[in-house]
Structure formats: C-alpha cells, structure tokens
Amino acid sequence: MSAAIPVPIAGFGEAVAGLDWLELPGLDGKNTEVKQLGRGVNAAWQFVWSVKGKDGEYVAFVSKGEVKKRPVAAAVLVRAAVSEDTYLTLVDIGDGRLWAFAVSDGMPVNRMDRVADATDLMGQVRDFLTSLPDPSKAPIYTDKPELFETLPYGLDIRPFSLEILRHSIRKRDFSKATFSRHSSIPVAGIIATALLASLTAGYVYYQDQAEGEARRHESQARRREIAKRKAALMNQVRAAINAAAPARVAVPAYMDTLRDVPASVSGWRLAAVECEASSCTLTYKAAAFATWNGYLKAKPAGWPAPSFDGDIQRVDQSVPVHLPSLSPRAASALAPRENVRLKLGNLAQISRPLGLTVTLQSGWEPVAPKTAGVDDQWVPLKTGFGATGAAVLLRDLAMRLPDDAGVRSVSFKLDDKITFDLKGEAYANP
C-alpha cells in the first residue's frame, strides 16, 4: 500500500506522493484485476495510469484512513507538465524530505514514487539510472542538482520544483489527476444491492452523462491548446530556417551592389564594407581636407542620408541591396545533419590550398526552443560556419556552399589586398 504523503501544490490544493504503482496483468480484464488488487489492501480510492497508444496499465490505491477527501495523484500532475516518455524527478517537498518519481516509456517505474531523505532515495535513483540504456538521454528534473554531481556519467539536468510544477499545470490537469472511488463488493453483495441500484440508476446515468460531457470538453480544449502550440512552433521553425539567405543568392547580390560603389567620394576613401540582410554599410575614411559637407554634395544621389557620429574622420553610408524573391526553406526538405556537415567539411578541405579558410562550429542546436506538451523531435538543427580569404574567390565559394547554408553577414577590408569575412548558418534535419 502507498504511503500517501501530502504534497502542497500552491493555488490548487494538496496532492499525494509516495504511491505504489501496481501493474495490471491484463489477463482477467481491467475492472476484475483492479478489484482483486484493491481488495488485498483495503483500498477506498484508485487511480489507473494508462497512455494512449501504449500497452500496459498501472493502478495506485489509497485507503480511506490515509486521506480526508478525494486524493489527487502528484505523479500524474508531473506527467501533465513533462513531455518526455522517460524521465526522473527529484524535488524538495520540505522538512528535509525529497520526492523521487520516475517514468520509463510512459509508465511509472516500480518503487520509484517515494518520499524520504536524500540518503534513502539516492540508492534507488542510482539503480534506476543504471537500468537505462543511456542515462544521459533521460532528463532529470530537480531542484537538487548537487546530489547528482558524484554520479559517474553525464546527465541531462533540468530545473524543476513544486513552484515550477504549479506554473506548468492547469485546473483541468488537477481534475484529471483525481482518484476515483474503489469498490471491491463481491457478486453476492451486488445482487443484494440491485434494488437500490435500480432506484438510483437514473441519477447515476445523469451523472455519467454530465461527467462524460465535461471530459469531452476538457479533451477538446486540450487538443485545441496543443494545436495552437504546434502552429506556433511551426511558425518559429519557418522563421528560423529562413533567417539567413542562401549564399548562392545573397553573395552575388552583395557583389553586384558593390560593383558600382565609388572607391573615393570627395576626399573620402572607402575603407571597409559590411553587408547583412538587404543592405550594405560602407565605411569611408577621411583624407586631407575632406569634410562632411563635401561628402554630402558628392555622394550618389540615389543613396540615403549617411550616418555621422563623434568620429569626424569617418562616414558610415548604408546602401540598399536588391535580393531576388526566394522560395522559403521547408523543414521537411532540409538535408540530414551529417550530409550538411560532410559537405561543409569537404569544402573547407579543398578550399585551404587556395588560401581560403572555412571554419565550422563544433555543435548543433535546435532552431526553436522546446514547447511543453508538443512533440519537437522533428525540429531542425542549426550550426554556424565562417569563411575568410581573398574577395575574388568569394563568389565561387558561395556557389559551392550547400543549398541549406545561408549568409548572416559578409564584411570586406580594402587594404593592399581586398579580403572578405563571411559569417553563415547552416540548417539540417536531426
């Protein structure tokens, strides 16, 4: 039988932790097996844990003497707040006690809904992590990260607490975590009470209809909320993977714009250029007797007003760049990560003898943050890369970059030899 330790969830009420989750064998029918298990522990309340699309069900019981009113399963509240199928939670519930709860493949782990002090719990925590094929892939939600520092493997530690839990659930989640009454009345008792049941059948039917309607409304509302989150995530992904224009489009547009830029304007010498998005910023440095008024009179008429700051030896001039209309990238059409990495690596290797330096960022990261309750395993990844070298080689380099490699910015230095510095971003599927 469970310990049924009360856990306060601010703004909602009390939930119970420390439950024994018993697996239903699935041989005699769910109701029969629940009654048989409940009869052995004098249960008054029951909660059946099941996951749509997965085999297996678990049940937890609470006796009438353990609680004053209908209990709420704290473990089920965690399930509503966490989207992964396998995870561990370890949170402080006050008075020196910690609550550990673990789920594997969507189901509660045996003897891993426990309330005790750290000394008693960490042995079970280590056993659970050791049982996993790869402990680093199971997130650990905790407000006690220091307890995991001595473990001999890398772990995915994420912040979690009762305060975070209360902000991650809604009233309907609290309602769904409520236990239902348990009855183990034998067949003879059912026959003896048949008359009473017939008198109350109408009321029960009405209640069932009302509860069923409420459940349907809750289910529809949850589906609508998840649909909104999915749509928002898709919009974030679409914007992120199109943030950098394709190199084979952006670089020629920049170079065509710069082709007609004068190297000198009324004593002001072009010293540097930086192009980003749909504009290039030209930096002019003053020669002897150069003035801002002289620059304003001599600059091309089609250019917008320049920027003058505290440096009287400098003029910053923005010029627009015409980027041709492009078909946006689609997440489903992106190449796999390893293919993109291979193309960038090969390009870096064959460019080196030509005096070009192509550098690759060491890791990849999702283009959009995690969204609670939404499957985000499909979200594309991004990584950075850079390239430097002689400007005469830039256009050819851009033509050889992968289709899913984009340009964030390109800058040029106009010394004895014109050089470029390109910063880019590549996108790929996981």
LINPEHU-V339183 format. One record per run of one state. SS is the DSSP state (hx for helix, st for strand, lp for the rest). FROM is the first residue (numbers start at 1). TO is the last residue. If there is no record, write none. Layout:
SS&FROM&TO, SS&FROM&TO
This chain:
lp&1&4, st&5&9, lp&10&12, st&13&17, lp&18&21, st&22&23, lp&24&29, hx&30&39, lp&40&44, st&45&49, lp&50&57, st&58&62, lp&63&63, hx&64&66, lp&67&71, st&72&73, hx&74&81, lp&82&86, st&87&94, lp&95&96, st&97&104, lp&105&106, st&107&116, lp&117&117, hx&118&131, lp&132&134, hx&135&137, lp&138&138, st&139&142, lp&143&144, hx&145&148, lp&149&156, st&157&159, lp&160&161, hx&162&168, lp&169&170, hx&171&176, lp&177&177, st&178&178, lp&179&179, st&180&181, lp&182&186, hx&187&192, lp&193&193, hx&194&241, lp&242&244, st&245&246, hx&247&259, lp&260&263, st&264&265, lp&266&267, st&268&276, lp&277&278, st&279&286, lp&287&291, hx&292&298, lp&299&306, st&307&307, lp&308&313, st&314&320, lp&321&330, hx&331&333, lp&334&335, st&336&336, hx&337&352, lp&353&356, st&357&360, lp&361&364, st&365&366, lp&367&380, st&381&390, hx&391&400, lp&401&404, st&405&414, lp&415&417, st&418&429, lp&430&430
